[in-house]
Amino acid sequence: MRLPLRAEARPMHLNLHQLDAFARVARLGGFSRAADQMHLSQAGLSILIRKLETRLSVQLFERNARGVTLTASGRGLLPIAERMLQDAQTILNNSQQLAEQAVRRITVALPPLLASTVLPGVLSQFQASHPTVNVSFRECVGDELVHHVYTRGADFAMTFQPADNGELESLPLGRDQLCVAHTPDHPLSQLPRVRWSDLVGLPIIVNTPGSVARMLAEDAFASMQEPLQPAFETGNHMTSVVLAGEGLGVAIVSSTVQGLALSMNAVVRTLIGPQITRSLQVLKRRGSPLTEPARAFVDLFGKAATREMSAARTPISRRSV
């Protein structure tokens, strides 16, 4: 035996435009004024009411010489319809507020290296041009950085590692280059250019295994058929620069540490033979456009990072050390 469908099993296809038409006709007591308010013809308004009555399987109005009056079903529907229309308007109002709040807030994920070297100057410039926009940032690396963007914990990320995730996309900002940091009076200072082969036999300071910079450095030494045997392994480029500034060795670092190095008794030189670069990228969700403030922030960050990275490419004789 086949049981009848329960009322709650009926598909929900109510049309707010039809409910609005019904509520206006009910409040105004006729089709003419309601049609004028909705900028419709009376025939068009009648079609909306007829479709609603057909959908609900009830008659909502009784027509008479004086106009229309609500049926019992219509009187029962009116407060429900008005409440639904009010809720719909509340949703629209709140969505606008949420959109405005999103425009006034930026969350960016980035590695500690960029947070320490490039971010401070960018924040200062950005606050001057966008004083009402709040910026928060998450310092992280690798999978954690990607996770923040993927789960919308960050609007975008600055990274040297392309994401292997179809939901995300990377946009290039510039190219970072592996450099060497050493004290101003180190013998390498006498060389107009520093080659990777010049580092052989020197105490090397480099990131711990697994980092992109470490892997690239190992590849460079392998191409010379020399093993990379670090004197010190550090968790980040800033620590490497500090150790190099203390004369404990020469550090293989990112070109973005140039400004930091100057305050720590170290100079940063581009390594050649070969030149090894990696792409600085902004990572975002695919198909999700950045807000205007976010685009402005990314633009400032890209320009600042490019200046920082290009500074290390200037020969040492042209810079003050």
Residue pairs with C-beta under 8 A, 6 or more apart in sequence:
13 55
14 55
14 84
15 48
15 51
15 52
15 55
16 84
16 85
16 88
17 48
18 48
18 49
18 51
18 52
18 55
19 52
19 81
19 84
19 85
20 38
20 85
21 34
21 38
21 40
21 45
21 48
21 49
21 52
22 48
22 49
22 52
22 60
22 74
22 77
22 78
22 81
23 78
23 81
23 82
23 85
24 34
24 37
24 38
25 31
25 34
25 45
25 49
25 61
25 68
26 61
26 70
26 74
26 78
27 34
28 34
28 37
29 67
29 68
29 69
30 67
30 68
31 42
31 45
31 46
31 67
31 68
32 42
34 45
35 41
35 42
35 44
35 45
38 45
40 48
49 60
49 61
52 60
53 59
53 60
56 73
56 77
58 71
58 73
58 74
58 77
59 71
59 73
59 74
60 70
60 71
60 73
60 74
60 77
61 68
61 69
61 70
61 71
61 74
62 68
62 69
62 70
62 71
70 78
102 291
103 133
103 291
103 292
103 293
104 132
104 133
104 134
104 293
105 133
105 134
105 135
105 136
106 133
106 134
106 135
106 136
106 155
106 291
106 293
106 294
106 297
107 135
107 136
107 137
107 138
107 153
107 154
107 155
108 135
108 136
108 137
108 138
108 154
108 155
108 156
108 157
108 158
108 297
109 137
109 138
109 139
109 140
109 145
109 148
109 149
109 153
109 154
109 156
109 157
109 158
110 119
110 137
110 138
110 139
110 140
110 145
110 157
110 158
110 159
111 139
111 140
111 141
111 145
111 158
111 159
111 160
112 139
112 141
112 236
112 238
113 236
113 237
113 238
113 254
113 256
113 257
114 158
114 256
114 305
115 137
115 139
116 238
116 260
117 238
117 256
117 257
117 258
117 259
117 260
117 308
118 158
118 256
118 301
118 304
118 305
118 308
119 137
119 301
121 304
122 297
122 300
122 301
122 304
123 135
125 300
125 304
126 133
126 135
126 296
126 297
126 300
127 135
129 296
130 293
130 296
130 297
133 293
135 297
138 145
138 148
138 153
138 154
140 148
142 161
145 157
145 159
145 161
145 283
146 157
146 159
146 163
146 165
146 168
146 283
147 153
148 154
148 157
149 155
149 156
149 157
149 163
149 168
149 283
149 284
149 285
150 165
150 167
150 168
150 285
152 285
155 284
155 290
155 291
155 294
156 282
156 283
156 284
156 290
156 294
156 298
157 282
157 283
157 284
158 173
158 280
158 281
158 282
158 283
158 301
158 305
159 170
159 280
159 281
159 282
159 283
160 176
160 212
160 254
160 278
160 279
160 280
160 281
161 212
162 170
162 279
162 281
163 169
163 170
163 283
166 286
167 285
167 286
168 283
168 284
168 285
168 286
169 283
169 284
169 285
169 286
170 279
170 281
170 282
170 283
171 281
171 282
171 284
172 279
172 280
172 281
173 279
173 280
173 281
173 282
173 298
173 301
173 302
173 305
173 306
174 279
174 280
174 302
174 305
174 306
174 309
175 277
175 278
175 279
175 280
175 309
176 254
176 255
176 256
176 277
176 278
176 279
176 280
176 305
176 309
177 254
177 255
177 270
177 271
177 275
177 276
177 277
177 278
177 309
177 312
177 313
178 213
178 216
178 217
178 220
178 252
178 253
178 254
178 255
178 271
178 276
178 277
178 278
179 252
179 253
179 254
179 255
179 257
179 268
179 269
179 270
179 271
179 312
180 188
180 194
180 199
180 250
180 251
180 252
180 253
180 268
180 269
180 271
181 240
181 241
181 244
181 245
181 250
181 251
181 253
181 257
181 261
181 266
181 267
181 268
181 269
182 188
182 189
182 244
182 250
182 251
182 266
182 267
182 269
183 244
183 245
183 247
183 265
183 266
183 267
184 265
184 266
184 267
184 321
186 247
186 250
188 194
188 198
188 250
188 269
189 267
189 316
189 321
191 198
192 315
192 316
192 317
193 269
193 270
193 272
193 315
194 269
194 270
194 271
194 272
195 271
195 272
195 273
196 220
196 221
196 223
196 224
196 271
196 272
196 273
196 274
197 224
197 273
199 250
199 252
199 271
200 221
200 224
200 226
202 249
202 250
203 231
203 232
203 248
203 249
203 250
204 228
204 229
204 230
204 231
204 232
204 249
204 250
204 251
204 252
205 230
205 231
205 232
205 233
205 234
205 240
205 243
205 244
205 248
205 249
205 250
205 251
205 252
206 213
206 214
206 217
206 228
206 230
206 232
206 233
206 234
206 240
206 251
206 252
207 213
207 214
207 233
207 234
207 235
207 236
207 237
207 240
207 252
208 214
208 233
208 234
208 235
209 233
212 278
213 237
213 252
213 253
213 254
216 276
216 278
217 228
217 252
218 228
219 276
220 271
220 274
220 276
221 227
221 228
222 228
223 274
231 248
231 249
232 240
232 243
232 248
232 249
234 240
234 243
237 251
237 253
237 254
237 256
237 257
238 257
238 260
240 251
240 252
240 253
241 251
241 253
241 257
241 260
241 261
241 264
241 266
241 268
242 264
243 249
243 251
244 250
244 251
244 253
244 261
244 266
245 261
245 264
245 265
245 266
246 265
251 266
252 271
253 261
253 268
254 309
255 268
255 270
255 308
255 309
255 310
255 311
255 312
255 313
256 305
256 308
256 309
257 268
258 268
258 308
258 309
258 311
258 312
259 308
259 311
261 267
261 268
267 316
267 319
267 321
268 311
268 312
269 312
269 316
270 312
270 313
280 302
280 305
280 309
282 298
282 301
282 302
284 290
290 298
311 319
